[in-house]
């Protein structure tokens, strides 16, 4: 392919990529009410899902995924384990979390397998909208050292509106723990119904006392 065709293809690809925003590096940076899944209720369950982690959260993964994993060799990124259970992909795979209600933010404490002799080992974090289209994606490498144990970093996405249907972590030997996400917040119409219901209860109570 000629160079100018390659340049045009690259430009087209760039213009069709979702808009980027900064990743958040702490669960506290995810705004709104939060729920956290620590995977301690699982003990070495190999599954591709779907697996219900909570009433409003479903997990799926590729072949070799383990819920409640307790040890993983991450190559030059050290090892994970030390009594905490976590979720781990197969050697190459995806960990995906799908919400019952659209969420505004989600993230997890993550790491991945790495070899210093081979560059390019990374985790791809993507948020998907209600139509399963990527609305935000990020690629990042994590370097925690060959002698580290249980190290990593929190990686999350926080958006201005609740438009995330699912979030995924893809890569080589990806591990994740303490998955945190925003819980559903009642819509204005629900607030109105709740207030109306409370008002009715109060009116009935007054009539009974009269």
N, C-alpha and C positions, 0 to 999 in steps of 0.2 A: 504494500500500500504506500502511496506517495506521501511525503511528509505533510503536505498541506491537508490531505485527507485525514491523517492522524490528528493533526491539530484541530481540525473541525470536529472530529469525533470526540476528542477530549473536551472541547468547549461545550458541545452538546451535552455530554455526560455531566459536566460541572453545573450547567444550568438546570438540569433535571433533578439534581440531588436535593434532598430536603434541607431546609434552612437549619443552620447550626446554632447551638446555644452552648453556654459553658456547662460542663458537668459539675455536679455538686459532690463535695468530698466528705460529707457528714450526714448522718440520718437527721440531725437537727435542722439541716438546710432544706429538707423536704417540708414544705408548708402544709398546714392543716392537720387534722387528727391522723395519727399514724398507727398502723399495726405492724408487728414484727413476727416473722416466722424464723425459729432457730433450729428446726429440723431435729430437735432432741427426741421427738416422739417416734422417729423412724430409726431403724437399726439394720442397715445393710439391705435395703429394698432396691433391687435392680428393676427398673421399670421405665417404659417410654411414656407412660400415662395414657389417658388423662388421670391425674391423681388430685383429688380435692384436698388442698392444704388448709382451707378455711371456707366458711360459707360463701365468701365472695371471691375466692381465689383458686384457680386450677393450674396445675403444673404439667408440662409435657417436656420430653427430652428425646434425644436420639439414642440409638442402641448403645448400651454400655453405661447409661446414666444410673447413678446410685443415690437414692435418698437415704440419709442417715449414714453416709460414709464416715469412717473414723481415722483413716490414714491415706495419704497420697504423696507419692514422690513427684516433686515438681522440677526435677533436674537441677539446673543452676539457680532456680528460685527457692531451693530448699525443700521443706516438707511441711505437710499439714497434718494435724491430728491432735494429740495431747488431750484426749478425753472428750473434746467437743465434736458432736456430730454435725455434718454439713452435707451439701449436695455437690456431686461431682459428675462431670460429663464423661463420656468415653474418651478415647485418646483424641479424637476430633469430633466435636459435636456442639449442640445448642442446648441451653437451659432456657425454657420460656415460661413466663408467668402471665396468665390471662385473668383479667378482672371481670367480675360479674357486673360491676358498674364502672363507667369510665373513671379513670384516676388522673389526678394532676401530677403525681410524682411517685417515683419508686427507685429503689437501688439496693445494693447489697455489698457486703465486704467480700472482695474477690481476689483471686490470684490465678496463675496459669502456668503450665509447663513451659520451660525455656531452656535453650542451650546457647551459651555465649558464642559458640563456634558458628552458629547459624542465626543470622539476623532475621528479623521479621516476625518473630513470635509475638502474638498480640491477642487482645480480647476486643471483640466488636460488640458494642452495646447499642442496641436499637430499640426505639419505641415505635409501636404500630398503632394506627388509628382504628376507628370502628370498621373501616373497609379493608383492613389488613394491609394497608399501604404504610411504608415507612414514613414517619413524620419527623424523626430525628435519629441520627446515627453517629457514632464516634468509634474510632479505633485507637487503642492505647496499649502500650507495653508496660509491664510492671517488672521491676527489678528489685528483688528482695535479698539476693545473695544466696550462694550455695549452702551456707551453714545456718540459714534462718529456719525458724520453726513456727508455723502458724502466722507468718507475717503476710501482709497484703495491703489493700487500700479499699476504702469505701468508694463506690462508683455509683452515682445516681443521676437521674434526670428529673428536673422540676420545671413544670410548665405553667404558664399564666392561667390556662383554662384546663378543665378536666376533659382531656381528649385522648388519653392513652387507654387503649383496649388491652394491649399486652406489651411486655418488655422482655428482651432476650439478651443472653450473654453467649457469644459464640467464640470458639477458638480451640486451641490444642490443650487438652487436660485442664479445662476450666473448673475451678472450685469456687463455691459461694456459700456464705453463711449470713445469718441475721438479715434476711430479706425484709426490707421495710417499704411500706407503701401507704398511700393516703387512703383512709377508709371513706366510704360514701358519706356525703353530707346531704341532708334533705334539701330538695329543690324548693324554691319559694312557694310553689303551689302546695307542697307537703307541709311547709311551715303554716300556711294559711289554714289548711285542714286541721292541723294540730291545735292551733289557736282557737278555731271554731269549736272543736271538740271540748277543749278546756272550758270555753265560755259556756257551752251547753251544760257541762257537769256542774259548774258554779251556779248557774241559774236553777237547776234542779235541786241543788243543795239548799239554796235560799228558800225555795218553795216548800221544802220539807220542814224547814225550821219555822216557817210562818204559821 
